[in-house]
Amino acid sequence: MPWRRAVVLARRTETATAATLLLHVEGQPAATAGQRVEIRLTAEDGYTADREYSLARAGEPDRAEITVQAIDGGEVSPFLVDELEIGSELQVRGPIGGWFVWRPDQTEPVLLVAGGSGIVPLMAMVRARREAGSKAPFRLVYSVRSREEMFYRSELRMPDPGVDVTEVYTREAPEGSRRPAGRLTVADVNTGGWPPDFAPTAYICGPTGFVESAADMLLALGHDARRIRTERFGPTS
Ligand SMILES: Cc1cc2nc3c(=O)[nH]c(=O)nc-3n(C[C@H](O)[C@H](O)[C@H](O)COP(=O)(O)OP(=O)(O)OC[C@H]3O[C@@H](n4cnc5c(N)ncnc54)[C@H](O)[C@@H]3O)c2cc1C
């Protein structure tokens, strides 16, 4: 898969430490929701750093939209979030991945479980569903530290018939919340998700520890392991 030249077309602040970047990538094929790209930064002395980022939106050729969470002390992510400007150039390779994807011809119920920035490829699925006019029923359980750290907050709160969103706050719950702040529990997945009898396809994405514990919860609830797809972003933060 070739590296392609990419140019930053637009950037949007998502939270105090995360931004969405829209890139023009000449010649990149249209992506399927859930796929990712590799990003390469090259320093003046020729040193390169490559990292993977999920696509936040699928479907358009020559475009890559990513949302990056800046990791403290990280080599690449703080640069992408804080330093990259409109017109900056970088290299992109993709789209990559054929398993952690949702296609509009899937009609079964879908359960999305996101931990932090793991919302990115799942948001691409929610957007692909809307753009295709799909009637597949979606439920999203989004675990995030606080309301301020939510990505795509206004879009996720817009009514989208057939998409139910449950927000789970792990560090700070908004005033008046019935659920106190705390890690995702089996009860959260049970009430925010589908019963196993509905045979949903489940997509879980986030830090490694989060993905493993959410997958264990689905198995404990009786979901079929063959219908659980996972994507790990890296260490548990
Ligand atoms: C398939 C895939 C898709 C991904 N999609 C996204 C995405 O859509 N958005 C996004 O923001 N990131 C995503 N990531 C994570 C991304 O690839 C980088 O790992 C992340 O941006 C950190 O890179 P860095 O160079 O800043 O940190 P590094 O310099 O590589 O690491 C700095 C420190 O942070 C720790 N660290 C590395 N990665 C993480 C992490 N994900 N969480 C917590 N701590 C970490 C390291 O252990 C190290 O201690 C994805 C990763 C994978 C494998």
The ligand as an ORCA input file, in Angstrom:
! r2SCAN-3c Opt
* xyz 0 1
  C      -5.753      0.473     15.211
  C      -5.483      1.734     15.985
  C      -6.306      2.839     15.820
  C      -6.068      4.002     16.566
  N      -6.906      5.062     16.404
  C      -6.741      6.175     17.143
  C      -7.642      7.287     17.032
  O      -8.612      7.270     16.244
  N      -7.424      8.377     17.810
  C      -6.372      8.435     18.696
  O      -6.211      9.463     19.372
  N      -5.494      7.397     18.823
  C      -5.646      6.290     18.068
  N      -4.751      5.238     18.178
  C      -3.568      5.404     19.044
  C      -2.421      6.038     18.211
  O      -2.005      5.139     17.202
  C      -1.179      6.374     19.072
  O      -0.796      5.222     19.757
  C      -1.449      7.486     20.054
  O      -1.844      8.676     19.361
  C      -0.174      7.780     20.885
  O       0.883      8.102     20.015
  P       2.044      9.061     20.506
  O       3.115      9.034     19.462
  O       1.517     10.402     20.893
  O       2.542      8.363     21.839
  P       3.898      7.450     22.007
  O       5.094      8.357     21.884
  O       3.816      6.278     21.066
  O       3.695      6.949     23.474
  C       3.848      7.840     24.615
  C       3.334      7.165     25.882
  O       1.919      7.015     25.793
  C       1.550      5.655     25.905
  N       0.482      5.432     24.887
  C       0.636      5.142     23.589
  N      -0.548      5.012     22.986
  C      -1.480      5.226     23.927
  C      -2.896      5.213     23.931
  N      -3.623      4.948     22.820
  N      -3.531      5.486     25.100
  C      -2.830      5.763     26.217
  N      -1.488      5.771     26.278
  C      -0.818      5.509     25.157
  C       2.812      4.869     25.570
  O       2.818      3.612     26.236
  C       3.893      5.763     26.092
  O       4.066      5.583     27.482
  C      -4.976      4.060     17.466
  C      -4.138      2.943     17.608
  C      -4.390      1.797     16.901
  C      -3.476      0.599     17.100
*
